[in-house]
Amino acid sequence: MKLLLPLDLQFFAGSGDKTEKATPKKRQDARKKGQVVKSQDVTAAFLLLSLFLLLYYWAPYMLESLFSFFHQSIEKNMLIVTLNQDTVMEIYTQSLMEMAKISLPILLVAMVVGVAANFFQFGFLFTTEQLKMDLKKMDPIKGIKKIISLRAIINLIKSLLKVAFIGTVTTIIIWVNLPDVLSLSLQNPWDIMTTVAKLTGLMGIAASLVLILIAVLDYIYEKYEYEKQLKMSKQDIKDEHKNAEGDPKIKSKIKQRQREMAMRRMMQEIPNADVVITNPTHYAIVLKYDENNMEAPKVVAMGTDFVAQKIKLIAKENNIVMVENRPLARAMYDKVEIGDFVPEEFFKAVAEILAYVYRIKRKI
């Protein structure tokens, strides 16, 4: 029998399910912690391919450098009669230079390809989060769970696929070059070394290409797992949005500061106004009208109670005419905002008040 929950309980029952895509902030926080989409197979495959290609085409020069090193060590260094500090340093420097010619190209290519393979996967990232001490990583229970987890099974399948594919490719290469392999026993040492080196290079390049195919599939799987781990529940998104808005106390202080600034700007407009319509004690509406630049009178300030008293005090100090009209003050306060023009329904009443003000000021 299916259990039916009330609507509010159904909502809370499903609020913890991680069904929503990660927000940009969640992705950014995960990246800062070093959690990015990364496949070790991609780096290994391209690194292996580049090194085998380098060895395949660079081998003659490396062999020449190796012979030069042996020549230097056997034919020249062995003939030195007296050894002192200068000759030892000279021997050391020459040997180091010869070994550098052999090893530096390999090391340089390995470094460049390794950095480039990681850069193209997740871009530039420097973080020390993964280096921090975390005792949870030493939890034996979690270690056992990782061993028998789905990811462990996937990694086992990937390893079996690598062995199967690489074994198949190398077998095909040996089968295609079987005549050369069978004739190794009849060849001299130099030809044997040349043939073995050539076959080794071909098998390495072919195995690397197969590994690149497996690496692409592994990267797709890693991206799927990454997106799955980053998924959020609806409640997580709400909490993140709430935290992004900031502390309610800080928000209230910001709003209070904004109100104070608006109040100061409003009070600065009162000395240039034409009339203040009062309740007389609870409401105050300040109007300004310029017949050359305005189509209708404009509300430049308004307020109730304490603010209304403050408005009337500033108006009195600046000799602004105050007119008592309780119905008009209450009605305008409910329907207009500061900065609005007087609505058409109040034109007649406001026109009479302005005419009265102009008569007082002898403007008409």
FENVEN-V870827 format. One record per residue. RES is the residue in three letters. SS is DSSP state (a for helix, b for strand, c for the rest). PHI is phi as a letter, one per 30 degrees, with the letter a starting at -180 (NA if undefined). D_FIRST is the distance of its C-alpha to the first C-alpha in Angstrom with 2 decimals. Layout:
res=RES ss=SS phi=PHI d_first=D_FIRST
res=RES ss=SS phi=PHI d_first=D_FIRST
//
This chain:
res=MET ss=c phi=NA d_first=0.00
res=LYS ss=c phi=d d_first=3.78
res=LEU ss=c phi=d d_first=6.37
res=LEU ss=c phi=c d_first=9.34
res=LEU ss=c phi=c d_first=12.66
res=PRO ss=c phi=e d_first=15.96
res=LEU ss=a phi=e d_first=18.32
res=ASP ss=a phi=d d_first=20.60
res=LEU ss=a phi=d d_first=18.06
res=GLN ss=a phi=d d_first=16.67
res=PHE ss=a phi=d d_first=20.32
res=PHE ss=a phi=d d_first=21.09
res=ALA ss=a phi=d d_first=18.14
res=GLY ss=a phi=c d_first=19.58
res=SER ss=c phi=d d_first=23.19
res=GLY ss=c phi=c d_first=23.75
res=ASP ss=c phi=d d_first=22.93
res=LYS ss=c phi=d d_first=26.29
res=THR ss=c phi=c d_first=26.14
res=GLU ss=b phi=c d_first=29.48
res=LYS ss=c phi=d d_first=32.89
res=ALA ss=c phi=d d_first=35.34
res=THR ss=c phi=d d_first=37.79
res=PRO ss=a phi=e d_first=41.54
res=LYS ss=a phi=d d_first=41.93
res=LYS ss=a phi=d d_first=39.30
res=ARG ss=a phi=d d_first=41.13
res=GLN ss=a phi=d d_first=44.46
res=ASP ss=a phi=d d_first=43.40
res=ALA ss=a phi=d d_first=42.06
res=ARG ss=a phi=d d_first=45.36
res=LYS ss=a phi=d d_first=47.37
res=LYS ss=c phi=d d_first=45.60
res=GLY ss=c phi=i d_first=46.56
res=GLN ss=c phi=c d_first=43.10
res=VAL ss=c phi=b d_first=44.00
res=VAL ss=c phi=d d_first=43.29
res=LYS ss=c phi=b d_first=45.58
res=SER ss=c phi=c d_first=45.94
res=GLN ss=a phi=d d_first=48.43
res=ASP ss=a phi=d d_first=48.88
res=VAL ss=a phi=d d_first=50.30
res=THR ss=a phi=d d_first=52.99
res=ALA ss=a phi=d d_first=53.78
res=ALA ss=a phi=d d_first=54.03
res=PHE ss=a phi=d d_first=56.38
res=LEU ss=a phi=d d_first=58.37
res=LEU ss=a phi=d d_first=58.88
res=LEU ss=a phi=d d_first=59.85
res=SER ss=a phi=d d_first=62.36
res=LEU ss=a phi=d d_first=63.97
res=PHE ss=a phi=d d_first=64.41
res=LEU ss=a phi=d d_first=65.85
res=LEU ss=a phi=d d_first=68.20
res=LEU ss=a phi=d d_first=69.31
res=TYR ss=a phi=d d_first=69.75
res=TYR ss=a phi=c d_first=72.12
res=TRP ss=a phi=c d_first=73.50
res=ALA ss=a phi=e d_first=74.30
res=PRO ss=a phi=e d_first=77.99
res=TYR ss=a phi=d d_first=78.76
res=MET ss=a phi=d d_first=76.95
res=LEU ss=a phi=d d_first=78.94
res=GLU ss=a phi=d d_first=82.13
res=SER ss=a phi=d d_first=81.27
res=LEU ss=a phi=d d_first=80.53
res=PHE ss=a phi=d d_first=83.91
res=SER ss=a phi=d d_first=85.57
res=PHE ss=a phi=d d_first=84.00
res=PHE ss=a phi=d d_first=85.29
res=HIS ss=a phi=d d_first=88.65
res=GLN ss=a phi=d d_first=88.84
res=SER ss=a phi=d d_first=87.91
res=ILE ss=a phi=c d_first=90.12
res=GLU ss=a phi=d d_first=93.12
res=LYS ss=a phi=c d_first=93.72
res=ASN ss=a phi=d d_first=92.20
res=MET ss=a phi=d d_first=93.55
res=LEU ss=a phi=d d_first=97.08
res=ILE ss=c phi=d d_first=97.13
res=VAL ss=c phi=d d_first=99.85
res=THR ss=c phi=c d_first=99.39
res=LEU ss=c phi=c d_first=96.12
res=ASN ss=c phi=b d_first=95.90
res=GLN ss=a phi=d d_first=93.41
res=ASP ss=a phi=d d_first=94.08
res=THR ss=a phi=d d_first=93.79
res=VAL ss=a phi=d d_first=90.59
res=MET ss=a phi=d d_first=89.00
res=GLU ss=a phi=d d_first=90.24
res=ILE ss=a phi=d d_first=88.74
res=TYR ss=a phi=d d_first=85.43
res=THR ss=a phi=d d_first=85.33
res=GLN ss=a phi=d d_first=86.19
res=SER ss=a phi=d d_first=83.61
res=LEU ss=a phi=d d_first=80.95
res=MET ss=a phi=d d_first=81.80
res=GLU ss=a phi=d d_first=81.64
res=MET ss=a phi=d d_first=78.25
res=ALA ss=a phi=d d_first=76.96
res=LYS ss=a phi=d d_first=77.91
res=ILE ss=a phi=d d_first=75.71
res=SER ss=a phi=c d_first=72.66
res=LEU ss=a phi=d d_first=72.42
res=PRO ss=a phi=e d_first=71.36
res=ILE ss=a phi=d d_first=68.48
res=LEU ss=a phi=d d_first=67.38
res=LEU ss=a phi=d d_first=67.78
res=VAL ss=a phi=d d_first=65.72
res=ALA ss=a phi=d d_first=62.99
res=MET ss=a phi=d d_first=62.85
res=VAL ss=a phi=d d_first=62.85
res=VAL ss=a phi=d d_first=60.20
res=GLY ss=a phi=d d_first=57.95
res=VAL ss=a phi=d d_first=58.14
res=ALA ss=a phi=d d_first=57.80
res=ALA ss=a phi=d d_first=54.72
res=ASN ss=a phi=d d_first=52.91
res=PHE ss=a phi=d d_first=54.28
res=PHE ss=a phi=d d_first=52.97
res=GLN ss=a phi=d d_first=49.48
res=PHE ss=a phi=b d_first=49.03
res=GLY ss=c phi=i d_first=52.43
res=PHE ss=c phi=d d_first=54.61
res=LEU ss=c phi=a d_first=52.86
res=PHE ss=c phi=b d_first=54.42
res=THR ss=c phi=b d_first=52.31
res=THR ss=c phi=c d_first=52.68
res=GLU ss=a phi=d d_first=49.07
res=GLN ss=a phi=d d_first=48.48
res=LEU ss=a phi=d d_first=51.58
res=LYS ss=c phi=d d_first=50.43
res=MET ss=c phi=d d_first=49.72
res=ASP ss=c phi=b d_first=46.02
res=LEU ss=a phi=d d_first=45.18
res=LYS ss=a phi=d d_first=41.52
res=LYS ss=a phi=d d_first=42.79
res=MET ss=a phi=c d_first=44.13
res=ASP ss=c phi=d d_first=40.83
res=PRO ss=a phi=d d_first=40.58
res=ILE ss=a phi=d d_first=36.79
res=LYS ss=a phi=d d_first=36.51
res=GLY ss=a phi=d d_first=39.21
res=ILE ss=a phi=d d_first=37.28
res=LYS ss=a phi=d d_first=34.19
res=LYS ss=a phi=d d_first=36.48
res=ILE ss=a phi=d d_first=37.86
res=ILE ss=c phi=c d_first=34.53
res=SER ss=c phi=d d_first=33.02
res=LEU ss=a phi=d d_first=32.37
res=ARG ss=a phi=d d_first=35.61
res=ALA ss=a phi=d d_first=37.56
res=ILE ss=a phi=d d_first=36.35
res=ILE ss=a phi=d d_first=37.35
res=ASN ss=a phi=d d_first=40.73
res=LEU ss=a phi=d d_first=41.25
res=ILE ss=a phi=d d_first=40.62
res=LYS ss=a phi=d d_first=43.06
res=SER ss=a phi=d d_first=45.66
res=LEU ss=a phi=d d_first=45.40
res=LEU ss=a phi=d d_first=45.78
res=LYS ss=a phi=d d_first=48.83
res=VAL ss=a phi=d d_first=50.46
res=ALA ss=a phi=d d_first=49.78
res=PHE ss=a phi=d d_first=51.01
res=ILE ss=a phi=d d_first=54.01
res=GLY ss=a phi=d d_first=54.96
res=THR ss=a phi=d d_first=54.80
res=VAL ss=a phi=d d_first=56.90
res=THR ss=a phi=d d_first=59.54
res=THR ss=a phi=d d_first=59.77
res=ILE ss=a phi=d d_first=60.40
res=ILE ss=a phi=d d_first=63.11
res=ILE ss=a phi=d d_first=64.82
res=TRP ss=a phi=d d_first=64.62
res=VAL ss=a phi=d d_first=66.19
res=ASN ss=c phi=c d_first=68.94
res=LEU ss=a phi=e d_first=69.34
res=PRO ss=a phi=e d_first=73.11
res=ASP ss=a phi=d d_first=73.73
res=VAL ss=a phi=d d_first=71.74
res=LEU ss=a phi=d d_first=73.63
res=SER ss=a phi=d d_first=76.95
res=LEU ss=a phi=d d_first=76.44
res=SER ss=a phi=d d_first=78.37
res=LEU ss=a phi=c d_first=81.40
res=GLN ss=c phi=c d_first=81.48
res=ASN ss=c phi=d d_first=83.19
res=PRO ss=a phi=e d_first=81.27
res=TRP ss=a phi=d d_first=81.41
res=ASP ss=a phi=d d_first=79.97
res=ILE ss=a phi=d d_first=77.26
res=MET ss=a phi=d d_first=76.23
res=THR ss=a phi=d d_first=76.27
res=THR ss=a phi=d d_first=74.14
res=VAL ss=a phi=d d_first=71.57
res=ALA ss=a phi=d d_first=71.37
res=LYS ss=a phi=d d_first=70.88
res=LEU ss=a phi=d d_first=68.11
res=THR ss=a phi=d d_first=66.41
res=GLY ss=a phi=d d_first=66.49
res=LEU ss=a phi=d d_first=65.05
res=MET ss=a phi=d d_first=62.24
res=GLY ss=a phi=d d_first=61.47
res=ILE ss=a phi=d d_first=61.36
res=ALA ss=a phi=d d_first=59.19
res=ALA ss=a phi=d d_first=56.77
res=SER ss=a phi=d d_first=56.62
res=LEU ss=a phi=d d_first=55.72
res=VAL ss=a phi=d d_first=52.88
res=LEU ss=a phi=d d_first=51.69
res=ILE ss=a phi=d d_first=51.75
res=LEU ss=a phi=d d_first=49.34
res=ILE ss=a phi=d d_first=46.99
res=ALA ss=a phi=d d_first=47.53
res=VAL ss=a phi=d d_first=46.47
res=LEU ss=a phi=d d_first=43.17
res=ASP ss=a phi=d d_first=42.78
res=TYR ss=a phi=d d_first=43.53
res=ILE ss=a phi=d d_first=40.83
res=TYR ss=a phi=d d_first=38.32
res=GLU ss=a phi=d d_first=39.64
res=LYS ss=a phi=d d_first=39.33
res=TYR ss=a phi=d d_first=35.69
res=GLU ss=a phi=d d_first=35.01
res=TYR ss=a phi=d d_first=37.10
res=GLU ss=a phi=d d_first=35.21
res=LYS ss=a phi=d d_first=31.89
res=GLN ss=a phi=d d_first=33.19
res=LEU ss=a phi=d d_first=34.56
res=LYS ss=c phi=e d_first=31.40
res=MET ss=b phi=b d_first=30.53
res=SER ss=c phi=d d_first=27.64
res=LYS ss=a phi=d d_first=28.10
res=GLN ss=a phi=d d_first=28.84
res=ASP ss=a phi=d d_first=31.51
res=ILE ss=a phi=d d_first=33.16
res=LYS ss=a phi=d d_first=33.25
res=ASP ss=a phi=d d_first=34.75
res=GLU ss=a phi=d d_first=37.27
res=HIS ss=a phi=d d_first=38.27
res=LYS ss=a phi=d d_first=38.68
res=ASN ss=a phi=d d_first=40.85
res=ALA ss=a phi=d d_first=42.85
res=GLU ss=a phi=d d_first=43.78
res=GLY ss=c phi=j d_first=45.40
res=ASP ss=c phi=d d_first=45.73
res=PRO ss=a phi=e d_first=45.33
res=LYS ss=a phi=d d_first=48.61
res=ILE ss=a phi=d d_first=50.45
res=LYS ss=a phi=d d_first=49.04
res=SER ss=a phi=d d_first=50.23
res=LYS ss=a phi=d d_first=53.64
res=ILE ss=a phi=d d_first=53.91
res=LYS ss=a phi=d d_first=53.08
res=GLN ss=a phi=d d_first=55.58
res=ARG ss=a phi=d d_first=58.21
res=GLN ss=a phi=d d_first=57.55
res=ARG ss=a phi=d d_first=57.95
res=GLU ss=a phi=d d_first=61.19
res=MET ss=a phi=d d_first=62.56
res=ALA ss=a phi=d d_first=61.67
res=MET ss=a phi=d d_first=63.33
res=ARG ss=a phi=d d_first=66.49
res=ARG ss=a phi=d d_first=66.68
res=MET ss=a phi=d d_first=66.23
res=MET ss=a phi=d d_first=68.98
res=GLN ss=a phi=d d_first=71.31
res=GLU ss=a phi=d d_first=71.11
res=ILE ss=a phi=d d_first=72.29
res=PRO ss=c phi=e d_first=76.03
res=ASN ss=c phi=c d_first=76.17
res=ALA ss=c phi=d d_first=74.43
res=ASP ss=c phi=c d_first=76.21
res=VAL ss=b phi=a d_first=74.59
res=VAL ss=b phi=c d_first=72.01
res=ILE ss=b phi=c d_first=70.29
res=THR ss=b phi=c d_first=69.31
res=ASN ss=c phi=c d_first=67.43
res=PRO ss=c phi=c d_first=69.77
res=THR ss=c phi=c d_first=67.91
res=HIS ss=c phi=c d_first=64.23
res=TYR ss=b phi=b d_first=64.31
res=ALA ss=b phi=b d_first=66.60
res=ILE ss=b phi=c d_first=66.56
res=VAL ss=b phi=c d_first=69.10
res=LEU ss=b phi=c d_first=70.36
res=LYS ss=b phi=b d_first=72.61
res=TYR ss=c phi=b d_first=74.24
res=ASP ss=c phi=b d_first=76.47
res=GLU ss=c phi=d d_first=77.65
res=ASN ss=c phi=d d_first=78.68
res=ASN ss=c phi=c d_first=75.37
res=MET ss=c phi=b d_first=72.72
res=GLU ss=c phi=d d_first=71.65
res=ALA ss=c phi=a d_first=70.39
res=PRO ss=c phi=d d_first=70.49
res=LYS ss=b phi=c d_first=68.04
res=VAL ss=b phi=d d_first=66.06
res=VAL ss=b phi=c d_first=67.09
res=ALA ss=b phi=a d_first=65.75
res=MET ss=b phi=a d_first=63.81
res=GLY ss=b phi=a d_first=62.33
res=THR ss=b phi=b d_first=61.70
res=ASP ss=a phi=h d_first=63.01
res=PHE ss=a phi=d d_first=64.37
res=VAL ss=a phi=d d_first=64.33
res=ALA ss=a phi=d d_first=66.10
res=GLN ss=a phi=d d_first=68.76
res=LYS ss=a phi=d d_first=69.20
res=ILE ss=a phi=d d_first=69.62
res=LYS ss=a phi=d d_first=72.23
res=LEU ss=a phi=d d_first=74.09
res=ILE ss=a phi=d d_first=74.38
res=ALA ss=a phi=d d_first=75.37
res=LYS ss=a phi=d d_first=78.07
res=GLU ss=a phi=d d_first=79.42
res=ASN ss=c phi=c d_first=79.73
res=ASN ss=c phi=h d_first=81.14
res=ILE ss=c phi=d d_first=78.19
res=VAL ss=b phi=d d_first=78.31
res=MET ss=b phi=c d_first=75.55
res=VAL ss=b phi=b d_first=74.78
res=GLU ss=b phi=d d_first=72.75
res=ASN ss=c phi=a d_first=70.40
res=ARG ss=a phi=d d_first=67.31
res=PRO ss=a phi=d d_first=65.39
res=LEU ss=a phi=d d_first=66.10
res=ALA ss=a phi=d d_first=65.20
res=ARG ss=a phi=d d_first=61.84
res=ALA ss=a phi=d d_first=60.96
res=MET ss=a phi=d d_first=61.93
res=TYR ss=a phi=d d_first=60.05
res=ASP ss=a phi=d d_first=56.78
res=LYS ss=a phi=c d_first=57.33
res=VAL ss=c phi=b d_first=59.20
res=GLU ss=c phi=b d_first=58.84
res=ILE ss=c phi=d d_first=61.54
res=GLY ss=c phi=j d_first=63.16
res=ASP ss=c phi=d d_first=62.33
res=PHE ss=b phi=d d_first=65.06
res=VAL ss=c phi=d d_first=65.49
res=PRO ss=c phi=d d_first=63.45
res=GLU ss=a phi=d d_first=65.48
res=GLU ss=a phi=d d_first=64.60
res=PHE ss=a phi=c d_first=66.57
res=PHE ss=a phi=e d_first=69.58
res=LYS ss=a phi=d d_first=71.85
res=ALA ss=a phi=d d_first=71.29
res=VAL ss=a phi=d d_first=71.59
res=ALA ss=a phi=d d_first=74.70
res=GLU ss=a phi=d d_first=76.40
res=ILE ss=a phi=d d_first=75.67
res=LEU ss=a phi=d d_first=76.98
res=ALA ss=a phi=d d_first=80.06
res=TYR ss=a phi=d d_first=80.66
res=VAL ss=a phi=d d_first=80.28
res=TYR ss=a phi=d d_first=82.64
res=ARG ss=a phi=d d_first=85.21
res=ILE ss=a phi=d d_first=85.07
res=LYS ss=a phi=d d_first=85.52
res=ARG ss=c phi=h d_first=88.09
res=LYS ss=c phi=d d_first=86.30
res=ILE ss=c phi=b d_first=87.07
//
